[in-house]
Amino acid sequence: MTDLTDLGIAGIRDGVRDGSFTARDVADAFIVKVSQAKALNAFLVETPEHAIAAATAADTARAAGETLKPLAGVPIGMKDLFCTKGVTTTAASHILEGFTPTYESTVSQNLWDAGAGMLGKLNMDQFAMGSSNETSAFGNVISPWKRNDGGNASLAPGGSSGGSSSAVAARLCPGATGTDTGGSIRQPAAFTGISGIKPTYGRCSRWGTIAFASSLDQAGPMARDVRDCAILLEAMAGFDAKDGTSLQLDVPKWEAGLSASLVGLRVGIPKEYRVDGMPEEIEALWQKGIEWMKDAGATIVEVSLPHTKYALPAYYIIAPAEASSNLARYDGVRYGIRDLPAGSGLQDMYAATRADGFGPEVKRRIMIGTYVLSAGFYDAYYTQAQKVRTLIARDFEKAWETCDVLLTPTAPSAAFALGEKSADPIAMYLNDVFTVPSSLAGLPAMSVPGGLDKQGLPLGLQIIGKPLDEQGVLNAGLAIEQRAGFTARPEAWW
């Protein structure tokens, strides 16, 4: 029988339904795989009991002739940003070490209601702040991929959803949740040769998801192909009255609507995304993507997004500003760690707790955010950044007059080695240059693998869609997926 851990979400779901194998067989196979992959440091907490309970429920329902739930028999990984009742949730930060929520996030509850089981909580950049998964308080996540140059450098799995991307690429789980604030689903997906979609802002509830930047944060799925992303997203999305930014809309049947025919679709190529110093391999893949779109029946048009060059600086004002506000709640009083030096007062406790609990990158962003929100600089920085954000959104609105989706690279390079960029925050922030604009505009966007670079590492292509047009994004992604024929996978070394 095929190794069950080689199956994706659709394969597992359908196999459990038709009796090819039991849900318990699947859960046991993945539990063993997770236990054997400690070297990747993808999981912070393993929850085999949760996966087994969900599998047992699925097998019992099938034996009784009941209609199975949409994700019955499918075990997944849960990014440690989602609060999970009775299971430690830390956002990969020392300041929340030992915190066990008494409630379930809406996204995770939706998945459990759909029949999914949880294999464990996935490592990530601390408070989702990072592009390489090197800011976790619990150690770096390591990509399962290696360069083909004979070297043994450990590679970044991307960030902040690096535990999710590493686990899916290594076949430790068939799918995982991620969150995307400025590219944290799409960039790690590109680095590890998997697919991931950030839906329209408001499609997935943020309730029970630890906040980084509230006007940008959005949950989404990560899986090995487009169909599996559509299946997971259907289960994750939906209106939630507990989240004031949640969209009160029915969840479309994205899987049923999948089509690789792009006849009549207009694909925009934004000229501003050809940045200085972009590797030739990225440019070549982009051109291949354009040809694949044409082959699927699409019409190619050039568009202009003139304010793109301001997106990254605007993002790194707005996101830290919101982070400085959101993270003010971590003070050592109610939950998480508390550092109370002998003879100290309340302010001393605040200072000591935050100094010990937050990592360097989180402190950097809190300081930037506090600075741009301060009385003397609010109008000069934060207000101006919000105006730029509006202009970027208008650029996209103008582009939609002549095209239906946009095609761009996902990241400006393939995965880099751990430690290669950590000393230079600006170089690290540039990883988000292609993903940030659509985040500022709240648009759906997806990364799909398109090929390998000369060192044998995955490269991704990004599709950006109109508000609420996840179907168009998924369909364009499927067209690329079918034509790219990407079947490469990391060779197990862990």
C-alpha positions in Angstrom: 0.0 0.0 0.0 1.1 3.6 -0.7 2.8 5.3 2.2 -0.1 7.1 3.8 2.1 10.1 4.6 2.6 10.6 0.9 -1.1 11.3 0.5 -2.5 14.8 0.5 -5.7 16.0 2.1 -8.0 15.0 -0.8 -6.3 11.6 -1.0 -6.7 10.9 2.7 -10.3 12.2 2.8 -11.4 10.1 -0.1 -9.5 7.0 1.0 -11.1 7.1 4.4 -14.5 7.6 2.8 -14.2 4.6 0.5 -12.6 2.3 3.0 -9.2 2.0 1.4 -7.7 2.5 4.9 -8.9 3.7 8.2 -8.5 7.1 9.7 -6.6 5.5 12.6 -4.1 4.1 10.1 -3.5 7.6 8.8 -3.2 9.2 12.2 -0.7 6.5 13.4 1.4 6.9 10.3 1.7 10.7 10.7 2.3 10.4 14.5 5.3 8.2 13.8 6.6 10.5 11.1 6.3 13.5 13.5 8.2 11.7 16.2 11.0 10.8 13.9 11.6 14.4 12.6 12.8 16.2 15.8 15.8 17.5 13.9 13.5 19.9 11.9 12.2 21.5 15.1 8.9 22.0 13.3 6.6 21.0 16.2 6.7 22.7 19.6 4.0 20.5 21.0 2.9 17.0 19.8 -0.7 16.0 20.4 -1.1 12.4 19.2 -4.1 12.0 21.5 -6.0 14.7 19.6 -5.3 13.1 16.2 -6.2 9.7 17.5 -9.5 10.9 19.0 -10.5 12.6 15.7 -9.5 9.4 13.8 -11.5 7.2 16.1 -14.6 9.4 15.7 -14.2 9.2 11.9 -13.9 5.4 11.9 -16.8 5.0 14.2 -19.0 7.2 12.1 -18.1 5.3 8.9 -18.8 2.0 10.6 -22.2 3.2 11.6 -23.0 4.3 8.1 -23.1 8.0 9.0 -22.2 10.8 6.6 -18.6 11.7 7.2 -17.5 15.2 8.0 -15.6 17.1 5.3 -12.2 16.5 6.9 -12.9 13.2 8.6 -9.7 11.3 8.9 -7.4 14.2 8.0 -4.7 15.1 10.6 -3.2 18.6 10.4 -0.6 20.8 12.0 -1.7 24.0 13.8 0.5 27.1 13.9 1.2 28.0 17.4 -0.5 31.4 16.9 -3.9 29.8 17.2 -5.2 29.3 20.7 -6.1 25.7 21.4 -8.1 24.8 24.4 -6.1 22.8 26.9 -3.0 22.8 24.7 0.0 25.1 25.3 0.0 28.1 23.0 3.0 30.4 23.1 3.3 32.3 19.7 6.9 30.9 20.0 7.7 33.5 22.7 9.2 33.0 26.1 6.8 35.6 27.5 3.8 33.1 26.9 5.7 30.0 27.9 3.4 27.7 29.8 0.2 29.5 28.7 -2.7 27.1 28.2 -5.8 28.7 26.8 -9.2 27.8 28.2 -10.8 28.5 24.9 -10.5 27.5 21.2 -9.7 29.9 18.3 -12.5 30.1 15.8 -10.3 28.9 13.0 -9.2 25.8 14.9 -12.7 25.1 16.2 -14.0 25.3 12.6 -11.4 22.7 11.6 -12.2 20.3 14.5 -15.9 20.7 13.7 -15.1 19.6 10.1 -13.5 16.4 11.5 -9.8 17.3 11.3 -7.4 16.1 14.0 -4.4 17.9 15.4 -0.9 16.4 15.3 0.5 19.2 17.3 1.4 22.9 17.5 3.9 24.2 14.9 6.9 26.4 15.5 7.0 29.9 14.1 8.8 33.2 14.2 8.0 34.8 17.6 4.7 36.6 17.5 4.8 36.0 13.7 7.6 38.5 13.3 10.2 37.2 10.9 10.9 35.9 7.5 13.2 32.9 8.3 11.9 31.3 11.5 15.0 32.3 13.3 13.2 34.5 15.9 11.4 31.6 17.8 12.3 31.4 21.5 12.4 27.7 21.1 15.0 27.4 18.4 15.1 27.7 14.6 12.9 25.6 12.3 15.0 23.9 9.7 13.9 23.4 6.1 13.8 19.8 4.9 15.5 21.0 1.7 19.2 20.9 1.0 21.2 22.6 -1.7 22.6 20.3 -4.3 26.1 21.8 -4.1 27.4 19.2 -1.7 27.2 21.7 1.3 25.3 20.9 4.4 24.0 24.3 5.4 20.7 24.4 7.2 18.2 26.4 5.2 15.5 28.7 6.3 11.9 27.4 5.8 10.7 31.0 5.4 8.6 32.8 8.0 6.7 33.4 10.0 4.9 30.1 9.2 8.1 28.2 8.9 7.1 25.3 11.1 4.0 24.9 8.9 5.9 25.0 5.6 8.7 22.6 6.9 6.2 20.1 8.3 4.1 20.0 5.1 7.1 19.8 2.8 8.6 17.0 4.9 5.3 15.0 4.9 4.9 15.3 8.6 1.3 16.5 8.0 -0.8 16.7 4.8 -1.7 20.3 5.5 -1.3 23.0 8.1 -2.7 26.4 9.2 -0.6 29.5 8.7 -1.1 33.2 9.2 -0.1 36.0 6.7 0.5 39.5 7.8 2.9 40.6 5.1 3.7 37.3 3.3 4.0 34.7 6.1 2.1 32.0 4.3 3.2 32.7 0.7 7.0 33.2 1.2 7.5 30.1 3.3 5.4 28.1 0.8 7.7 29.3 -2.0 10.8 28.4 0.0 9.7 24.8 0.6 7.9 23.9 -2.6 4.3 23.8 -1.3 1.2 25.9 -1.9 -0.4 28.4 0.4 -3.1 31.0 0.1 -3.9 34.2 2.1 -7.6 34.8 1.6 -9.3 38.2 1.5 -8.9 40.1 4.8 -11.9 39.1 6.9 -12.6 35.7 5.3 -11.2 33.8 8.3 -11.9 34.9 11.8 -9.0 36.4 13.9 -10.8 35.6 17.2 -8.5 33.5 19.4 -5.5 34.1 17.1 -2.7 35.9 18.9 -2.5 39.3 17.3 0.5 40.9 15.6 -1.0 43.6 13.3 -4.7 43.5 13.5 -5.5 45.3 10.2 -3.3 42.9 8.3 -3.3 39.5 10.1 -5.2 36.8 8.1 -5.3 33.0 8.6 -4.9 30.7 5.6 -4.1 27.1 4.6 -0.8 25.6 3.5 -0.7 22.2 1.7 1.1 20.4 -1.1 -1.3 21.4 -3.9 -4.0 23.8 -4.8 -6.9 21.5 -4.3 -5.9 20.7 -0.8 -5.6 24.4 0.0 -9.2 24.9 -1.3 -10.4 22.1 0.9 -8.8 23.4 4.0 -9.8 27.0 3.3 -13.5 26.0 3.0 -13.3 24.5 6.5 -11.4 27.4 8.0 -13.4 30.3 6.6 -16.7 31.7 7.7 -18.4 34.6 9.5 -17.7 35.0 13.2 -19.7 37.5 15.3 -16.8 37.6 17.8 -14.6 39.2 15.3 -15.6 42.7 14.2 -13.6 42.5 11.0 -15.2 39.1 10.0 -17.0 39.2 6.7 -20.7 38.2 6.9 -20.7 36.1 3.7 -21.4 32.5 2.8 -18.3 30.3 2.2 -18.0 29.5 -1.5 -17.5 25.9 -2.6 -14.0 26.5 -3.8 -13.0 22.9 -4.4 -16.0 22.2 -6.6 -15.3 25.4 -8.5 -11.7 24.5 -9.4 -10.9 24.8 -13.1 -7.6 25.0 -14.9 -9.1 26.7 -17.9 -8.4 30.4 -18.0 -10.1 31.2 -21.2 -11.4 34.8 -21.0 -9.2 35.6 -18.0 -7.0 38.7 -18.2 -3.7 38.2 -16.3 -1.9 41.4 -15.3 1.9 41.6 -15.2 2.9 44.6 -12.9 6.0 46.2 -14.4 7.0 47.6 -10.9 7.7 44.0 -9.7 10.9 43.8 -11.8 13.2 45.0 -9.1 16.9 45.7 -9.3 19.1 42.8 -8.6 16.4 40.2 -9.1 18.1 36.8 -9.9 17.8 35.7 -13.5 16.2 32.5 -12.4 13.3 34.4 -10.8 12.8 36.4 -14.0 13.0 33.2 -16.1 10.4 31.5 -13.9 8.1 34.5 -14.2 8.3 34.4 -18.0 7.5 30.6 -17.8 4.5 31.5 -15.7 3.3 34.0 -18.3 3.6 31.3 -21.0 1.7 28.8 -18.8 -1.1 31.3 -18.3 -1.3 31.9 -22.1 -1.4 28.1 -22.6 -4.3 27.9 -20.3 -6.2 30.4 -22.4 -5.5 33.7 -20.6 -4.8 37.0 -22.1 -1.7 38.8 -20.8 -1.7 42.5 -20.2 0.9 44.8 -18.6 -0.3 46.9 -15.7 1.2 49.5 -13.4 1.1 49.7 -9.7 3.1 52.9 -9.2 3.1 53.1 -5.5 4.5 49.6 -5.1 8.0 51.0 -4.2 6.5 52.6 -1.1 4.7 49.4 0.1 7.6 47.9 2.2 8.4 51.1 4.1 4.7 51.8 4.7 4.2 48.2 6.0 7.2 48.4 8.3 5.6 51.5 9.9 2.0 50.2 10.1 2.7 46.7 11.3 5.1 47.6 14.1 2.7 50.4 15.2 -0.1 47.9 15.6 2.3 45.4 17.2 3.4 47.9 19.8 -0.3 48.3 20.8 -1.2 44.7 20.7 1.8 43.4 22.6 1.2 45.9 25.5 -1.0 43.3 27.1 1.9 41.1 27.9 3.0 42.6 31.2 3.4 39.7 33.6 0.2 40.4 35.5 -2.4 37.9 34.2 -0.7 35.2 32.2 2.7 34.1 30.9 5.9 34.6 32.6 6.5 37.1 35.4 9.9 38.5 36.3 9.7 40.3 39.7 13.1 41.4 41.0 13.4 41.6 44.8 12.1 44.8 46.1 10.8 46.0 42.8 7.6 47.9 42.0 5.0 47.4 39.3 6.9 49.4 36.6 10.0 47.4 37.4 8.1 44.1 36.9 6.8 45.3 33.6 10.2 46.2 32.4 11.9 43.0 33.6 9.1 40.7 32.3 9.2 42.3 28.8 13.0 42.4 28.7 13.2 38.6 29.5 10.1 37.5 27.6 10.4 39.3 24.2 13.1 38.4 21.7 15.3 40.9 19.9 13.1 41.2 16.7 10.0 41.6 18.7 11.6 44.3 20.8 12.9 46.0 17.6 9.4 46.2 16.2 7.8 47.3 19.4 10.3 50.2 19.6 9.7 51.2 16.0 6.0 51.1 16.5 6.1 53.1 19.7 8.3 55.7 18.0 6.0 56.2 15.0 3.0 56.5 17.3 4.6 59.0 19.6 3.2 62.5 19.8 6.0 64.1 17.8 6.1 61.6 15.0 2.5 60.2 14.5 1.7 62.5 11.6 5.1 62.3 10.1 5.2 58.6 9.9 2.0 56.7 10.8 -0.4 59.0 9.2 1.7 59.2 6.0 2.0 55.4 5.9 -1.8 55.0 6.1 -2.1 57.5 3.2 0.3 55.4 1.2 -1.7 52.3 2.0 -4.7 53.9 0.5 -2.8 54.8 -2.6 -1.6 51.2 -3.0 -5.2 49.9 -2.6 -6.2 52.4 -5.3 -3.4 51.1 -7.6 -4.9 47.7 -7.4 -8.5 49.0 -8.0 -7.2 50.7 -11.1 -5.5 47.5 -12.3 -8.7 45.5 -12.0 -10.2 47.7 -14.8 -7.9 45.9 -17.2 -7.1 42.5 -15.6 -8.7 39.9 -13.4 -5.6 38.5 -11.5 -2.0 39.5 -11.3 1.0 37.2 -11.7 4.3 37.9 -9.9 7.2 36.1 -8.3 6.5 35.2 -4.7 9.9 35.9 -3.2 13.1 37.6 -4.6 15.2 34.5 -4.0 15.2 30.8 -3.1 15.7 29.8 0.5 18.8 31.1 2.1 20.9 29.6 4.8 20.1 30.1 8.5 22.2 33.0 9.8 22.8 34.4 6.3 20.6 37.4 6.8 19.8 37.6 10.5 22.4 40.3 11.2 20.8 42.6 8.6 17.2 43.4 9.4 16.7 45.4 6.2 17.9 42.5 4.0 15.5 40.2 5.9 12.6 42.6 5.4 13.2 42.7 1.7 12.0 39.1 1.5 8.5 40.5 1.7 8.9 42.9 -1.3 6.5 41.0 -3.5 3.9 39.9 -0.9 3.4 43.1 1.2 1.5 45.2 -1.4 -1.5 42.7 -1.6 -1.5 42.4 2.2 -1.8 46.2 2.6 -4.8 46.1 0.3 -6.4 43.0 2.0 -6.4 41.0 -1.3 -6.4 37.3 -1.7 -3.0 36.0 -2.9 -1.5 32.6 -3.4 2.0 31.0 -3.9 2.4 27.8 -6.0 5.7 26.1 -6.7 6.9 26.6 -10.3 10.3 25.0 -10.4 13.8 24.7 -8.9 16.8 27.0 -9.1 20.3 25.8 -10.1 21.0 24.7 -6.5 17.9 22.4 -6.5 15.7 24.7 -4.3 12.1 25.5 -4.9 10.9 28.8 -6.5 7.3 30.0 -6.3 4.9 32.1 -8.4 2.3 34.4 -6.8 -1.2 35.0 -8.0 -3.0 38.1 -6.6 -6.8 38.4 -7.0 -9.6 40.9 -6.6 -11.3 41.2 -3.2 -13.3 38.0 -2.4 -12.1 36.3 -5.7 -10.3 33.3 -4.0 -11.8 31.1 -6.7 -10.0 33.1 -9.5 -6.8 32.9 -7.5 -7.1 29.1 -6.9 -8.0 28.5 -10.6 -5.0 30.4 -11.8 -2.9 28.6 -9.3 -4.2 25.2 -10.6 -3.4 26.2 -14.1 0.2 26.9 -13.1 0.4 23.8 -11.0 -0.7 21.5 -13.9 1.7 23.1 -16.4 4.7 23.3 -14.0 4.4 19.7 -13.1 6.3 20.3 -9.9 6.9 16.9 -8.3 10.3 17.6 -6.5 10.5 16.8 -2.9 13.2 17.0 -0.3 15.2 13.9 0.3 14.8 12.7 3.9 17.9 13.4 5.9 16.3 14.1 9.3 
